Structures are given as structure tokens and as C-alpha cells.
Amino acid sequence: MINDDIETIESGYEFLLAYAAQGRPADMEATGPGPHARPTLQGMQQAMQNLVSEFSGSADNFEQLIADDCNKAGAALGFILAQKNIGSEMVDNLNASIHLRAVLTDLFLYGEAKEPSGDVKEQPLWEEAKR
């Protein structure tokens, strides 16, 4: 389901931010205390592959853009996952990747367009300013 994939990517990114801040050396991935980044990265990669499958044939241009951005960020995730060990510094560099950030921004926009947040009963601020 699209919403589950979006949630996996967004919550995965939040986890990766915290993981990067811990300063874990790469050589401690297998022996150090968990949780480790690899399962989260794998989940994010699968979620992006799901979105590519869902959106790549869409007639909607923005959904096609999401698929393209997921392909690019998925390539970065695949590259990281192919490494023997994953440490905080590598995750920090991934977090800074324009490709991963593009996916997140796409998904924030997509989610807000599909399910706007906030109470729709409230008057917009610009309406209150007219008074």
C-alpha cells in the first residue's frame, strides 16, 4: 500500500538521522549494540521499489517524478547496502544526499496533496485578515 511505503521511508529517514548522530564506527555493525541501520535501509529500499512499481506507469506527471526520484535514491541505498559494513558517517552522507531528500520532499508534498493536514473547519489566516 502506498501509505505504508511512504511511512516506511519517512520513519526510516528519521531513524537514519538518529543513527548518524551516534558516531558508530562501520566495523562495529556486526558486533556492536543494535539497532543497526541495515534493516532500515533494506526496508526503505523495498518501499521505494514498491513506489516505482506503483507510479512509473502513472498518467500523472508528479507520480512519475516520484518514481524517478525513488529510482535514484534507491540506487544510493543499494550502493550503501552492498558495503560490508555501514557506520554512522556513511549514513550521515546518505542523509545529505540530494536524491534521498528529493524523495522525502516529493512524499511530503504528495501526502499533503492527497490528505491535507489541519482542521478544515478553521478559517484560513488570509480570511481572518479580511475582517
C-alpha positions, 0 to 999 in steps of 0.5 A, a space after each residue: 500500500 502506498 501509505 505504508 511505503 511512504 511511512 516506511 521511508 519517512 520513519 526510516 529517514 528519521 531513524 537514519 538521522 538518529 543513527 548518524 548522530 551516534 558516531 558508530 564506527 562501520 566495523 562495529 555493525 556486526 558486533 556492536 549494540 543494535 539497532 543497526 541501520 541495515 534493516 532500515 535501509 533494506 526496508 526503505 529500499 523495498 518501499 521505494 521499489 514498491 513506489 516505482 512499481 506503483 507510479 512509473 506507469 502513472 498518467 500523472 506527471 508528479 507520480 512519475 517524478 516520484 518514481 524517478 526520484 525513488 529510482 535514484 535514491 534507491 540506487 544510493 541505498 543499494 550502493 550503501 547496502 552492498 558495503 560490508 559494513 555501514 557506520 554512522 558517517 556513511 549514513 550521515 552522507 546518505 542523509 545529505 544526499 540530494 536524491 534521498 531528500 528529493 524523495 522525502 520532499 516529493 512524499 511530503 508534498 504528495 501526502 499533503 496533496 492527497 490528505 491535507 493536514 489541519 482542521 478544515 473547519 478553521 478559517 484560513 489566516 488570509 480570511 481572518 485578515 479580511 475582517 
